[in-house]
């Protein structure tokens, strides 16, 4: 009995310390954090980002993707926004970051510029990204969710961390579950957050292995595809992506039914074999995630409620406060000399 306690007591003690530290950091965030220092902060971000979305409708999906990349790698600290330069590399150099859309970075930059004119050096880039994400989720039809502010911007940006910590487009469900569990997320939260793929697009290179397999024997030039795919859908993707190797910018919508609307159609599509990435479609075939997909496909209210809770949880991952961070004057560069781990 004593030996059993001796093995687990240190790990339990460490867990309690981590929970206490997280609770302390969490307590420093507040919905009205800028009420005295920059009372119009939320309105400014809303106005700027809304205009960007109206002129470039893919902005919402891009900002959500950048938010996920930021929070899943070293926490929600705007480290993904830092641009590399001649002297230092950053998260933007990672292979996983190469397809992050410019519209998303531009939206954050515009909002930050407007904030700096009104209240310079007050609102962090991490908070701008969090606020912009909520604006765009609701603007495209998704749920409004509570947001606490007060994040500080990171003092480091690792060029190697994204490739180590982010799931790939062809990650298996067991791998996804393990990666999300390591960040404290349940299977249900994994599926709920995956529902953000109801917006946006993916480049053909990210799913080419699903639609361009071996030639069909006696098929007159036909090419086999992932059997989990709807055949007509696979044929349409093959046509759309025929020249993707010559033009790597070719992309298609994640949700072919309602690509610009935040709704539950993503989950309905999975039931029909219309999942674009293998990580999407496998949520339907794996017995651990399939029941959640079924629930969300038939109950958009349940999806919205679970997504709201999950993105709130995502938004406080690894938050920096106090002296652990800074409020950058520009989101793409540190105020002082950068510290680049692994660079």
FIRO-645395 format. One record per residue: y, z, x of N, C-alpha, C, CB in turn; residue in three letters. Coordinates in steps of 0.02 Angstrom, whole numbers, padded with zeros to 5 digits, always signed. Atoms other than C-alpha are relative to their C-alpha. Glycine has a CB too. Layout:
REM residues N
YZXYZXYZXYZXALA/...
***
This chain:
REM residues 343
-00060+00000+00042+00000+00000+00000+00063+00000+00043+00000+00061-00047UNK/-00058-00004-00043+00122+00047+00137+00009-00065+00039-00006+00059+00049UNK/-00004+00063-00037+00078-00111+00234+00029-00055-00044-00069-00021+00026UNK/-00025+00050+00048+00111-00216+00079+00076+00007-00006-00034+00008-00069UNK/-00072-00011+00006+00282-00136+00062+00037-00022+00064+00014+00075-00015UNK/-00032+00017-00063+00319-00161+00246+00011-00074+00009-00041+00026+00057UNK/-00006+00072-00007+00291-00350+00234+00058-00026-00043-00065-00034-00020UNK/-00047+00028+00047+00403-00376+00083+00068+00034-00001-00029+00002-00068UNK/-00064-00036+00003+00540-00245+00104+00056-00037+00036-00009+00068+00029UNK/-00055+00035-00034+00641-00343+00235+00025-00060-00039-00022-00022+00069UNK/-00021+00059+00036+00639-00502+00132+00037+00020-00064-00060-00044-00016UNK/-00034-00024+00060+00688-00404-00024+00070+00024+00017-00040+00056-00034UNK/-00065-00025-00022+00828-00320+00071+00048-00058+00015-00008+00045+00063UNK/-00041+00059-00015+00890-00489+00134+00023-00034-00063-00039-00049+00044UNK/-00018+00031+00064+00885-00560-00042+00056+00039-00035-00061-00004-00045UNK/-00051-00041+00031+00987-00413-00106+00067-00009+00035-00020+00074+00001UNK/-00062+00012-00038+01115-00439+00033+00031-00067-00019-00014+00002+00075UNK/-00025+00066+00017+01129-00624-00009+00030+00000-00070-00056-00052+00004UNK/-00025-00003+00068+01150-00586-00194+00066+00038-00003-00051+00034-00046UNK/-00062-00040-00002+01283-00455-00157+00057-00041+00028-00010+00064+00041UNK/-00051+00042-00031+01375-00577-00045+00023-00054-00048-00026-00031+00064UNK/-00017+00051+00049+01367-00713-00178+00043+00028-00056-00063-00032-00028UNK/-00037-00031+00054+01430-00593-00310+00072+00015+00022-00035+00064-00023UNK/-00067-00014-00026+01576-00542-00199+00042-00063+00003-00005+00032+00069UNK/-00036+00063-00004+01625-00723-00167+00018-00025-00070-00042-00052+00036UNK/-00009+00022+00068+01603-00765-00350+00058+00037-00034-00064+00009-00040UNK/-00051-00042+00031+01718-00622-00400+00071-00020+00021-00012+00073+00017UNK/-00065+00021-00025+01860-00698-00298+00025-00063-00036-00003-00013+00074UNK/-00019+00059+00038+01861-00852-00411+00023+00022-00069-00059-00050-00005UNK/-00027-00018+00066+01959-00850-00574+00026-00062-00034+00055+00054+00007UNK/-00025+00058+00036+02004-00974-00711+00076-00009+00009-00016+00007-00075UNK/-00074+00003-00006+02189-00930-00690+00024+00011+00071+00031+00051-00047UNK/-00015-00013-00071+02188-00926-00500+00069-00026+00020-00054-00032+00044UNK/-00063+00030-00020+02341-01039-00488+00056+00012-00051-00010-00074+00010UNK/-00048-00010+00054+02435-00971-00639+00071+00016+00025-00023+00055-00045UNK/-00066-00018-00028+02577-00903-00530+00022-00047+00056-00001+00071+00025UNK/-00018+00040-00059+02569-01013-00376+00007-00075-00014-00052+00010+00054UNK/-00003+00072+00018+02543-01184-00460-00023-00007-00072-00044-00044+00048UNK/+00021-00004+00071+02540-01164-00650-00018-00067-00032+00054+00032-00040UNK/+00015+00066+00029+02534-01352-00684-00057-00036+00036+00062-00043+00001UNK/+00052+00032-00041+02388-01384-00565-00050-00040-00042-00036+00053+00040UNK/+00050+00034+00041+02260-01426-00699+00029-00061-00036-00030+00048-00051UNK/-00032+00055+00035+02382-01536-00795+00011-00059+00048+00066+00022-00031UNK/-00013+00052-00050+02428-01632-00637-00065-00038+00017+00030+00029+00064UNK/+00065+00032-00015+02245-01664-00592-00023-00042-00058-00053+00053+00019UNK/+00022+00036+00060+02206-01715-00771+00037-00066-00008+00010+00043-00062UNK/-00040+00061+00008+02349-01840-00780-00018-00053+00051+00074+00017+00004UNK/+00013+00048-00054+02314-01921-00612-00070-00030-00006+00008+00034+00068UNK/+00070+00023+00002+02125-01931-00630-00014-00042-00062-00048+00060+00003UNK/+00009+00039+00061+02133-01993-00809+00026-00072+00008+00036+00034-00059UNK/-00028+00067-00013+02244-02138-00756-00046-00040+00046+00070+00006+00031UNK/+00047+00034-00046+02123-02180-00615-00062-00024-00038-00021+00047+00058UNK/+00059+00019+00039+01976-02181-00737+00015-00058-00047-00025+00060-00040UNK/-00018+00054+00045+02068-02294-00859+00005-00066+00037+00067+00016-00035UNK/-00007+00062-00038+02105-02421-00723-00064-00019+00037+00056+00007+00050UNK/+00064+00012-00034+01936-02402-00635-00055+00042-00033+00005+00016+00077UNK/+00048-00039+00041+01800-02348-00760-00061+00028+00037-00024-00042-00055UNK/+00057-00028-00037+01671-02314-00624+00020+00063+00038-00027-00053+00050UNK/-00024-00059-00037+01778-02172-00555-00038+00063-00019+00075+00011-00013UNK/+00033-00062+00024+01693-02038-00662-00067+00010+00035-00010-00003-00076UNK/+00066-00006-00033+01520-02074-00594+00007+00014+00074-00041-00064-00011UNK/-00010-00010-00071+01586-02083-00417+00021+00071+00017+00051-00047+00026UNK/-00024-00068-00013+01677-01916-00425-00057+00050-00011+00060+00018-00046UNK/+00057-00045+00012+01523-01831-00500-00049-00003+00057-00035-00018-00066UNK/+00048+00007-00056+01415-01900-00361+00027+00034+00063-00013-00074+00014UNK/-00030-00032-00058+01537-01842-00227-00003+00076-00008+00073-00023+00009UNK/+00005-00072+00012+01541-01669-00308-00070+00026+00017+00017+00016-00074UNK/+00068-00021-00014+01351-01658-00301-00014-00001+00075-00051-00046-00036UNK/+00011+00003-00073+01347-01715-00119+00036+00057+00035+00025-00068+00027UNK/-00038-00053-00032+01481-01589-00075-00034+00068-00010+00071+00002-00027UNK/+00026-00066+00016+01405-01439-00164-00071+00011+00026+00001+00011-00074UNK/+00070-00008-00020+01224-01473-00116-00006+00006+00076-00041-00060-00024UNK/+00001-00004-00073+01269-01485+00069+00052+00052+00022+00015-00070+00033UNK/-00043-00054-00026+01342-01322+00138+00048+00030-00050+00039-00026+00058UNK/-00042-00032+00051+01424-01277-00027+00060-00042-00022+00023+00065+00024UNK/-00057+00036+00029+01572-01333-00133+00063+00015+00040+00010+00019-00075UNK/-00054-00017-00046+01699-01338+00007+00038-00061+00025-00027+00037+00059UNK/-00036+00061-00018+01765-01517+00016-00016-00027+00069+00074+00011-00006UNK/+00019+00025-00066+01674-01547+00180-00018-00075-00002-00059+00039+00028UNK/+00018+00070+00006+01617-01716+00113+00061-00045-00001-00041-00011-00064UNK/-00061+00040+00004+01798-01772+00096+00030-00015+00069+00051+00036-00042UNK/-00028+00008-00067+01833-01760+00284-00021-00067+00030-00021+00059+00045UNK/+00015+00064-00032+01846-01929+00368-00015+00008+00074+00059-00049-00010UNK/+00012-00002-00072+01772-01957+00540+00057-00034+00037-00067-00034+00018UNK/-00051+00032-00041+01888-02007+00680-00027-00013+00070+00065+00043+00004UNK/+00022+00018-00067+01882-02059+00862-00027+00060+00039+00057-00031+00039UNK/+00019-00060-00037+01852-01879+00915-00056+00040-00031+00060+00044+00008UNK/+00050-00041+00034+01735-01807+00785-00031-00037-00058+00032+00065-00025UNK/+00036+00028+00057+01603-01861+00661+00002+00049-00058-00074-00017+00019UNK/-00001-00043+00059+01586-01792+00485-00057-00018-00047+00068-00006-00037UNK/+00052+00015+00049+01473-01791+00332+00002-00073-00022+00007+00046-00061UNK/-00007+00069+00022+01540-01963+00292-00040-00048+00045+00073-00020-00002UNK/+00038+00042-00046+01442-02030+00442-00075-00002-00017+00009+00024+00071UNK/+00071-00005+00016+01273-01980+00369-00022-00061-00041-00015+00065-00038UNK/+00027+00057+00037+01161-02117+00300+00006+00011-00076-00074-00012+00018UNK/-00003-00016+00071+01160-02028+00131+00071-00006-00028-00025+00070-00011UNK/-00070+00003+00023+01350-02038+00124+00028-00071-00002+00043+00043+00043UNK/-00027+00067-00008+01368-02223+00157+00017-00036-00066-00048-00043+00040UNK/-00012+00034+00063+01361-02275-00025+00045+00039-00047-00066-00013-00035UNK/-00047-00038+00043+01483-02143-00090+00060-00045-00013+00022+00067+00035UNK/-00051+00049+00018+01614-02243-00185+00071+00019+00018-00004-00012-00074UNK/-00069-00011-00019+01792-02263-00125+00044+00023-00057+00027-00062+00029UNK/-00040-00021+00057+01860-02241-00301+00002+00075-00007-00029-00031-00064UNK/+00003-00073+00007+01804-02060-00299+00046+00034+00049-00072+00025+00010UNK/-00043-00030-00051+01891-02018-00137+00074-00014-00015-00017-00028+00070UNK/-00069+00017+00017+02047-02109-00195+00027+00043-00057+00005-00074-00018UNK/-00021-00042+00057+02052-02010-00358+00020+00069+00024-00056+00005-00051UNK/-00016-00066-00027+02047-01845-00263+00063-00002+00042-00060+00027+00042UNK/-00059+00007-00043+02176-01906-00137+00064-00005-00042-00007-00061+00045UNK/-00059+00008+00043+02297-01958-00275+00019+00067-00033-00014-00053-00054UNK/-00014-00065+00033+02279-01791-00365+00028+00050+00050-00064+00027-00032UNK/-00024-00047-00051+02302-01693-00205+00072-00016+00021-00047-00003+00062UNK/-00068+00021-00018+02457-01794-00159+00051+00024-00052+00004-00077+00008UNK/-00044-00022+00053+02534-01756-00328+00009+00076+00001-00027-00023-00068UNK/-00004-00073-00003+02494-01571-00309+00043+00022+00059-00071+00030+00007UNK/-00039-00018-00059+02570-01565-00135+00075-00009-00011-00023-00041+00060UNK/-00070+00011+00016+02733-01631-00205+00028+00058-00042+00010-00066-00038UNK/-00023-00054+00044+02741-01491-00334-00009+00069+00031-00038-00003-00066UNK/+00012-00066-00030+02664-01344-00242-00040-00010+00065-00039+00047-00051UNK/+00033+00016-00064+02625-01386-00060-00040+00058+00028+00052-00021+00050UNK/+00041-00049-00034+02484-01296+00028-00031+00053-00044+00039+00033+00052UNK/+00024-00051+00047+02421-01206-00127-00070-00016-00028+00049+00007-00058UNK/+00063+00018+00033+02279-01299-00215-00047-00033+00049+00013-00047-00061UNK/+00049+00027-00048+02123-01331-00112-00030-00066-00024-00056+00051+00012UNK/+00033+00063+00016+02036-01499-00105-00066+00013-00037-00014-00040+00064UNK/+00062-00018+00035+01875-01413-00161+00013+00012-00073-00032+00063+00032UNK/-00018-00011+00070+01962-01357-00320+00023-00065-00034+00056+00052-00005UNK/-00020+00065+00028+02038-01530-00345-00062-00039-00021+00042-00041+00051UNK/+00062+00035+00015+01863-01605-00338-00035+00031-00061-00047+00001+00060UNK/+00032-00034+00057+01796-01474-00460+00038-00015-00065-00002+00076+00012UNK/-00040+00014+00060+01940-01501-00582-00007-00073-00021+00074+00017+00013UNK/+00006+00072+00015+01929-01691-00570-00067-00015-00034+00008-00041+00064UNK/+00066+00012+00028+01743-01685-00608-00002+00021-00074-00054+00039+00039UNK/+00000-00022+00070+01769-01584-00767+00041-00047-00044+00027+00071-00005UNK/-00042+00046+00038+01909-01697-00825-00039-00063-00018+00064-00019+00039UNK/+00034+00064+00009+01800-01851-00803-00063+00006-00043-00018-00029+00067UNK/+00058-00011+00045+01645-01777-00886+00023+00000-00072-00035+00067+00018UNK/-00023-00004+00069+01744-01735-01042+00032-00065-00023+00051+00057-00008UNK/-00033+00063+00017+01844-01897-01037-00050-00053-00020+00042-00024+00058UNK/+00052+00050+00016+01683-01999-01044-00047+00023-00055-00040-00016+00062UNK/+00039-00022+00058+01614-01899-01190-00045+00059+00011-00041-00056-00023UNK/+00044-00056-00015+01525-01756-01104+00031+00067-00019-00016+00000+00073UNK/-00022-00067+00021+01543-01568-01128+00056+00028+00043-00059+00048+00001UNK/-00049-00039-00037+01691-01461-01079-00035+00063+00023+00064+00015-00044UNK/+00033-00061-00025+01638-01314-00972+00051+00043+00037-00060-00018+00046UNK/-00048-00045-00034+01726-01161-00899-00001-00012+00075-00017+00074-00015UNK/-00006+00013-00072+01788-01177-00721+00042+00054+00032+00030-00069+00013UNK/-00038-00049-00038+01839-01040-00602+00024-00032+00065-00042+00064+00014UNK/-00032+00031-00057+01955-01084-00460+00014+00050+00055+00065-00034-00021UNK/-00014-00044-00057+02001-01015-00289-00043-00017+00060-00012+00071-00019UNK/+00040+00021-00057+01882-01111-00175+00046-00017+00059-00044-00062-00018UNK/-00035+00022-00059+01940-01138+00003-00037-00061+00030+00005+00057+00053UNK/+00028+00059-00031+01911-01296+00103-00035+00018+00066+00054-00053+00012UNK/+00041-00015-00060+01781-01298+00242+00039-00013+00064-00063-00041-00001UNK/-00028+00010-00067+01826-01286+00424-00046-00043+00043+00011+00068+00034UNK/+00048+00041-00037+01678-01395+00473-00030-00052-00047-00056+00044+00030UNK/+00032+00053+00038+01591-01554+00417-00055-00030+00044+00051-00055-00024UNK/+00057+00020-00042+01417-01592+00484-00023-00071-00014-00057+00048-00009UNK/+00024+00069+00010+01364-01774+00510-00075-00003-00012+00018-00042+00059UNK/+00073+00001+00007+01180-01724+00505-00025+00035-00063-00032+00031+00060UNK/+00022-00040+00057+01173-01603+00357-00019-00040-00062+00053+00049-00017UNK/+00018+00035+00062+01176-01729+00213-00069-00031+00001+00050-00054-00013UNK/+00066+00032-00003+01022-01823+00273-00056+00051+00000-00005-00043+00062UNK/+00050-00052+00000+00930-01659+00292-00005+00036-00068+00014+00051+00054UNK/-00002-00043+00060+00983-01575+00129+00000-00037-00067+00060+00043+00004UNK/-00004+00037+00063+01003-01713-00001-00064-00037-00015+00058-00049+00002UNK/+00059+00040+00019+00861-01793-00099+00013-00074+00009-00021+00016-00072UNK/-00005+00072-00006+00826-01977-00072-00012-00033-00068-00051-00027+00053UNK/+00009+00037+00063+00821-02111-00207-00074-00006-00019+00031-00069+00004UNK/+00072+00005+00013+00631-02116-00189-00037+00066+00011-00031-00053+00045UNK/+00033-00066-00007+00598-01929-00173-00046+00012-00059+00053+00057+00004UNK/+00047-00016+00053+00448-01870-00272+00025+00061-00039-00071+00014+00028UNK/-00020-00058+00040+00467-01742-00411-00017+00066+00035-00033-00003-00069UNK/+00014-00062-00037+00376-01607-00310+00052+00013+00054-00069-00003+00031UNK/-00051-00008-00052+00501-01639-00169+00067+00020-00032+00008-00066+00040UNK/-00062-00017+00035+00648-01633-00291-00001+00073-00022+00011-00046-00060UNK/+00005-00069+00024+00587-01471-00367+00007+00049+00058-00068+00011-00035UNK/-00005-00044-00058+00568-01393-00195+00071+00003+00027-00048-00023+00056UNK/-00069+00002-00027+00741-01450-00137+00048+00038-00045+00022-00073+00009UNK/-00044-00035+00047+00826-01386-00294-00016+00075-00002-00007-00030-00071UNK/+00018-00071+00000+00728-01223-00291+00029+00035+00061-00077+00007+00000UNK/-00028-00029-00061+00788-01195-00113+00074+00017-00008-00009-00047+00059UNK/-00070-00013+00014+00965-01198-00183+00008+00047-00061+00037-00066-00014UNK/-00002-00047+00055+00919-01081-00326-00001-00030-00069+00061+00041+00006UNK/+00000+00034+00065+00898-01209-00466-00070-00005-00028+00031-00070+00007UNK/+00063+00005+00035+00759-01213-00595-00017-00073-00013+00002+00040-00066UNK/+00020+00067+00019+00661-01366-00651+00044-00026-00056-00074-00001-00022UNK/-00043+00021+00056+00764-01371-00811+00069-00019+00026+00006+00057-00051UNK/-00067+00016-00028+00927-01368-00711-00002-00064+00040+00025+00058+00044UNK/+00009+00063-00036+00861-01508-00600+00005-00059-00048-00067-00001+00037UNK/+00000+00054+00049+00830-01617-00753+00069-00008-00033-00053+00011-00054UNK/-00066+00002+00031+00996-01570-00833+00051-00034+00045+00024+00071-00018UNK/-00047+00030-00047+01095-01616-00677-00015-00074+00012+00000+00038+00067UNK/+00019+00071-00008+00997-01778-00660+00030-00042-00057-00077-00008+00001UNK/-00029+00035+00057+01070-01823-00830+00069-00029+00015+00005+00047-00057UNK/-00064+00030-00020+01234-01862-00740-00009-00074+00016+00030+00037+00061UNK/+00014+00070-00012+01149-02028-00701+00010-00042-00063-00071-00009+00027UNK/-00019+00038+00059+01197-02077-00877+00063-00041+00014+00012+00047-00060UNK/-00058+00037-00023+01355-02136-00787-00016-00035+00066+00061+00046+00007UNK/+00001+00028-00067+01375-02251-00639-00052-00054+00012-00012+00054+00048UNK/+00042+00055-00020+01273-02376-00544-00035+00016+00066+00041-00065+00007UNK/+00036-00007-00064+01155-02395-00395-00005-00069+00031-00070+00032-00010UNK/+00007+00063-00035+01147-02529-00262-00074-00021+00002+00028+00006+00072UNK/+00068+00027+00005+00994-02641-00265-00045+00027+00055+00002-00075+00004UNK/+00040-00025-00056+00937-02577-00095-00032+00067-00015+00042+00005+00062UNK/+00026-00067+00016+00908-02405-00173-00063-00002-00044+00054+00040-00036UNK/+00060+00004+00042+00772-02469-00291-00038-00065+00011+00020+00007-00073UNK/+00033+00064-00014+00718-02635-00213-00075+00007+00006+00028-00031+00064UNK/+00072-00010-00008+00548-02560-00172-00036+00006-00067-00013+00062+00043UNK/+00031-00004+00066+00518-02540-00359-00006-00068-00033+00040+00047-00044UNK/-00001+00065+00036+00557-02719-00410-00024-00059+00042+00070-00014-00024UNK/+00024+00054-00043+00507-02823-00260-00061+00024+00039+00057-00024+00049UNK/+00062-00019-00033+00327-02785-00219-00037-00063+00021-00045+00045-00046UNK/+00037+00060-00022+00188-02907-00176+00007-00056-00053-00075+00017+00012UNK/+00000+00055+00048+00190-03082-00255-00061+00005-00046+00000-00068+00037UNK/+00055-00001+00049+00083-03095-00412-00046-00059+00014+00026-00002-00073UNK/+00048+00053-00015-00076-03194-00376-00003-00049-00058-00072+00030+00013UNK/+00000+00051+00052-00065-03358-00471+00056+00008-00050-00066+00000-00036UNK/-00055-00014+00047+00098-03301-00546+00058-00047+00005+00025+00069+00011UNK/-00054+00049-00004+00202-03453-00502+00063+00026+00030+00014-00026-00069UNK/-00059-00028-00033+00317-03358-00387+00022+00067-00026+00056-00047-00005UNK/-00018-00065+00028+00323-03200-00492-00015+00055+00051-00037+00013-00066UNK/+00008-00055-00046+00338-03036-00398-00017+00063-00040+00065+00011+00043UNK/+00020-00060+00035+00252-02875-00447+00055+00053+00005-00066+00028+00030UNK/-00048-00054+00002+00355-02722-00493-00036+00065-00013+00054-00012-00054UNK/+00027-00066+00015+00327-02536-00516-00027-00002-00072+00054+00056+00008UNK/+00029+00003+00067+00206-02527-00665+00031+00050-00049-00074+00012+00004UNK/-00033-00047+00045+00305-02380-00734+00062-00030-00033+00019+00063+00037UNK/-00060+00032+00026+00449-02500-00768-00015-00043-00060+00033-00042+00055UNK/+00003+00048+00055+00476-02592-00930+00001-00071+00030+00059+00010-00051UNK/+00004+00066-00033+00425-02772-00883+00062-00043-00007-00059-00038-00029UNK/-00061+00040+00011+00578-02855-00961+00058+00028+00042+00019-00001-00075UNK/-00052-00034-00040+00691-02728-00875-00010-00018+00074-00003+00077-00010UNK/+00014+00016-00070+00605-02759-00707+00019-00072+00015-00075+00012+00016UNK/-00017+00071-00010+00626-02948-00727+00076-00009+00003-00029-00044-00057UNK/-00073+00004-00001+00811-02926-00766+00029+00026+00065+00029+00038-00058UNK/-00024-00028-00064+00834-02818-00611-00016-00047+00058-00033+00069+00012UNK/+00018+00048-00052+00742-02945-00503+00051-00057+00002-00071-00028-00011UNK/-00050+00054+00003+00863-03079-00563+00067+00023+00026+00007-00026-00073UNK/-00066-00026-00020+01016-02970-00537+00004+00014+00075+00016+00064-00038UNK/+00000-00021-00070+00963-02915-00363-00030-00052+00047-00039+00065+00007UNK/+00034+00052-00039+00891-03079-00302+00029-00009+00070+00003-00066-00037UNK/-00033+00012-00064+01019-03096-00162+00027+00064+00032+00057-00050-00009UNK/-00028-00063-00023+01044-02912-00122-00001+00007+00076-00037+00058-00031UNK/+00003-00006-00072+00992-02932+00060+00058-00038+00034-00067-00026+00026UNK/-00058+00036-00026+01131-03059+00088+00065+00034-00021+00000-00073-00025UNK/-00060-00035+00026+01254-02959-00017-00019+00071-00020+00031-00039-00060UNK/+00021-00069+00013+01218-02772-00004+00044+00037-00050-00001+00038+00064UNK/-00043-00034+00049+01360-02732-00126-00024-00010-00072+00071-00027+00007UNK/+00026+00012+00068+01261-02796-00276-00028+00065-00028-00054-00056-00001UNK/+00021-00063+00031+01233-02651-00396-00010-00011-00075+00051+00056+00013UNK/+00010+00002+00073+01176-02619-00575+00010+00070-00028-00072-00027-00018UNK/-00012-00064+00033+01212-02482-00701-00064+00042-00003+00028-00011-00070UNK/+00056-00046+00009+01100-02329-00704-00026-00001-00071+00020+00072+00019UNK/+00016-00001+00072+01104-02331-00894+00023-00067-00029+00033+00061-00037UNK/-00019+00067+00023+01099-02509-00962+00023+00000-00073-00058-00047+00008UNK/-00018-00003+00070+01128-02452-01141+00072+00022-00012-00048+00046-00037UNK/-00068-00026+00009+01288-02348-01132+00027+00021+00069+00001+00061-00050UNK/-00015-00017-00070+01341-02358-00948+00064+00039+00012+00004-00063+00039UNK/-00062-00035-00012+01516-02289-00969+00009+00063-00042+00056-00045-00014UNK/-00004-00057+00045+01476-02148-01089-00046+00056+00024-00019-00021-00072UNK/+00040-00058-00019+01417-01973-01045-00037+00023-00063+00044+00058+00030UNK/+00041-00017+00058+01275-01949-01170-00072+00012+00023+00003-00055-00054UNK/+00070-00014-00017+01087-01920-01177-00042-00064+00005-00031+00046-00051UNK/+00037+00063-00001+01040-02105-01171-00042-00007+00064+00047-00060-00006UNK/+00040+00000-00062+00979-02082-00991-00071+00023-00013+00034+00044+00054UNK/+00066-00028+00013+00835-01978-01056-00039-00043-00050+00006+00071-00027UNK/+00032+00047+00046+00798-02097-01200-00027-00060+00040+00050-00025-00055UNK/+00021+00056-00042+00789-02237-01071-00063+00016+00040+00056-00020+00047UNK/+00059-00018-00040+00662-02143-00965-00064-00006-00041+00007+00072+00027UNK/+00058+00006+00043+00543-02138-01113-00021-00072-00011+00014+00033-00067UNK/+00013+00071+00012+00556-02327-01125-00015-00038+00064+00060-00032-00035UNK/+00012+00033-00064+00524-02362-00941+00062-00033+00028-00054-00051-00007UNK/-00063+00030-00021+00708-02399-00911+00036+00044+00052+00045-00011-00060UNK/-00030-00039-00054+00737-02276-00769+00011-00044+00060-00044+00061+00018UNK/-00016+00046-00054+00823-02363-00624-00031+00022+00066+00075-00005+00008UNK/+00027-00025-00063+00777-02254-00474-00068+00032-00013+00048+00051+00032UNK/+00065-00032+00009+00602-02189-00445+00007+00074-00015-00044-00011+00062UNK/-00011-00072+00014+00673-02012-00445+00017+00010-00074+00057+00027+00043UNK/-00015-00005+00071+00735-02047-00622-00065-00006-00041+00050-00055-00022UNK/+00058+00014+00041+00576-02123-00693-00055+00052+00007-00028-00068+00017UNK/+00052-00050-00010+00462-01992-00616+00012+00065-00038-00007+00015+00074UNK/-00013-00058+00042+00549-01858-00717-00038-00005-00066+00076+00008-00014UNK/+00037+00011+00061+00460-01936-00865-00076+00005+00011+00018-00068-00029UNK/+00072+00002-00012+00289-01953-00783-00028+00067+00025-00017-00054+00050UNK/+00024-00065-00025+00279-01779-00704-00004+00051-00057+00046+00026+00057UNK/+00010-00047+00057+00209-01647-00824+00048+00060+00001-00071+00025+00000UNK/-00046-00057-00003+00333-01515-00762+00069-00017-00027+00005+00025+00071UNK/-00066+00020+00021+00488-01615-00802+00000-00038-00067+00032-00043+00053UNK/+00005+00041+00060+00427-01723-00947+00022+00037-00064-00071-00025-00009UNK/-00022-00034+00061+00450-01589-01083+00075+00009-00005-00033+00068-00004UNK/-00073-00007+00000+00632-01564-01031+00032-00067-00017+00025+00027+00069UNK/-00025+00067+00016+00662-01752-01036-00007-00013-00074-00037-00054+00042UNK/+00012+00010+00072+00585-01758-01210+00051+00038-00042-00071+00022-00018UNK/-00047-00041+00038+00696-01617-01270+00070-00030+00001+00002+00071+00028UNK/-00068+00028-00006+00856-01695-01205+00006-00068-00034+00019-00006+00074UNK/-00001+00066+00032+00809-01868-01271+00010+00006-00075-00065-00038+00015UNK/-00005-00009+00073+00801-01799-01448+00056+00049-00020-00065+00025-00027UNK/-00050-00051+00017+00937-01665-01435+00056-00001+00051-00034+00070-00002UNK/-00056+00007-00046+01100-01713-01352+00038+00066+00007+00048-00055-00023UNK/-00034-00065-00002+01175-01543-01397-00032+00046+00051+00000+00032-00069UNK/+00036-00042-00048+01041-01455-01296+00013-00024+00071-00076-00002-00014UNK/-00015+00028-00067+01070-01573-01148+00070+00021+00022-00006-00076-00001UNK/-00069-00017-00017+01258-01543-01153+00006+00074+00019+00047-00017-00058UNK/-00005-00072-00013+01237-01354-01159-00032+00017+00067-00034+00040-00056UNK/+00035-00014-00063+01112-01352-01015+00036-00032+00060-00072-00025-00003UNK/-00037+00032-00054+01213-01475-00912+00061+00041+00018+00020-00072-00019UNK/-00060-00040-00012+01370-01370-00933-00017+00062+00041+00032+00021-00066UNK/+00019-00060-00038+01280-01214-00871-00020-00018+00071-00058+00036-00036UNK/+00024+00020-00067+01200-01308-00726+00057-00021+00045-00051-00056-00007UNK/-00054+00023-00043+01360-01388-00664+00047+00057+00018+00039-00057-00033UNK/-00038-00060-00017+01451-01221-00674-00034+00036+00058+00006+00047-00061UNK/+00039-00031-00054+01312-01150-00565+00006-00040+00065-00074+00007-00020UNK/-00007+00043-00059+01322-01299-00447+00069+00010+00032-00009-00074-00019UNK/-00068-00004-00024+01510-01276-00434+00018+00063+00039+00045-00005-00057UNK/-00014-00061-00039+01497-01103-00354-00050+00007+00058-00004+00062-00044UNK/+00046-00001-00057+01364-01149-00225+00039+00005+00066-00044-00062+00000UNK/-00028-00005-00067+01415-01090-00052+00076-00002+00005-00028-00054+00041UNK/-00073+00003+00002+01597-01068-00100+00030+00041+00058+00027+00027-00067UNK/-00037-00035-00054+01715-01021+00043+00062+00033-00030+00019-00049+00057UNK/-00060-00034+00022+01850-00892+00010+00031+00036+00060-00015+00051-00057UNK/-00034-00038-00053+01977-00795+00115+00003-00039+00065-00036+00065+00012UNK/-00005+00030-00066+01968-00829+00300-00058-00047+00018+00005+00054+00052UNK/+00057+00046-00012+01806-00928+00284+00020-00073-00009-00057+00017-00046UNK/-00022+00069+00010+01909-01081+00240+00075-00005+00004-00024-00025-00068UNK/-00072+00013-00001+02082-01156+00223+00018-00042-00061+00021-00035+00066UNK/-00024+00048+00050+02188-01254+00101+00028-00059+00038+00054+00032-00049UNK/-00022+00058-00039+02200-01425+00180+00063-00032-00029-00056-00052+00002UNK/-00058+00038+00022+02362-01519+00172-00020-00070-00021+00053-00003+00056UNK/+00030+00065+00018+02262-01681+00168-00075+00011-00005+00017-00056+00053UNK/+00072-00013+00012+02086-01686+00099-00045-00033+00052-00019-00024-00068UNK/+00043+00036-00047+02023-01807+00231+00004+00025+00072+00018-00072-00001UNK/-00004-00026-00068+02069-01702+00382+00015+00075-00001+00053-00037+00041UNK/-00012-00071-00007+02070-01522+00440+00073+00013+00019-00047+00031+00052UNK/-00069-00018-00020+02236-01432+00463+00005+00008+00075+00022+00064-00035UNK/+00000-00012-00072+02189-01384+00640-00054-00042+00034-00011+00074+00016UNK/+00053+00035-00035+02056-01435+00763-00066+00008-00037-00007+00024+00073UNK/+00063-00006+00037+01890-01475+00678-00055+00031+00041-00021-00068-00024UNK/+00061-00025-00030+01730-01385+00715-00056-00038-00033-00008+00078-00008UNK/+00049+00044+00029+01588-01508+00690-00070+00018+00025+00016-00074+00016UNK/+00067-00018-00021+01413-01432+00697-00046-00061+00002-00029+00053-00045UNK/+00048+00054-00004+01278-01551+00752+00032-00067+00017-00037-00007-00064UNK/-00034+00063-00012+01409-01681+00797-00001-00020+00073+00070+00003-00023UNK/
***
